[in-house]
Amino acid sequence: MSDWVTLGLLLLASLAVSVVVYLVAVLWPQQPPKNRSVQEIRRRIEEEEADE
């Protein structure tokens, strides 16, 4: 292959890898903090209702 084709393939591959890394970083599911879980929020609401 010529040098230009190799350069083009290298640029294309690096662009594809960077897009994949970006998507993984943005879309990766993150764990909510412990006091922000559904069970914890439900428990706090039930405690508030019991206090009233």
N, C-alpha and C positions, 0 to 999 in steps of 0.2 A: 504494500500500500504506500501511497505517497505520504509525505509529511503533512500535507493539508488535510487529508482524510483522517489521519491519526489524530491530528489536533481537533478536528470537528467531532470525532467520536469521543474524545476525552472531554471536551466541553459539554457535549450532550449528556454523557454519563454523570459528570459532576453536577449538572443542572438537575437531572433526575434524582440523584441522591439527596441534593439539598432540599428539593420539594418534599421528598419522603420524610426526611428528618423534621422539616417544619410541620408537616401534617401530624406526625407522631407527637411532637411537642405540644401542639395546640389541642389536638383532639383526645389525648390520652386521658382516661378517666382518673380523677383525683379523689382520694378519700376525704370526705368532709371531716371537719374537726369533731372530736368526741361529743361535745355538747351541742352539735348541730345535726345529729342523726334524727331520723324519724321517731325512733323510740324515745329519745331524750326529750324532744319537743313535745311529744304526746304526754310524757310523764309530767313535764312542767305545766302543761295545760290542765291536766287532771288535778295536780296539786293546787293550782290557782282556783279551779272550780270547787274543790273541797274546802278551801279557805273561806269562800264566800257564803 
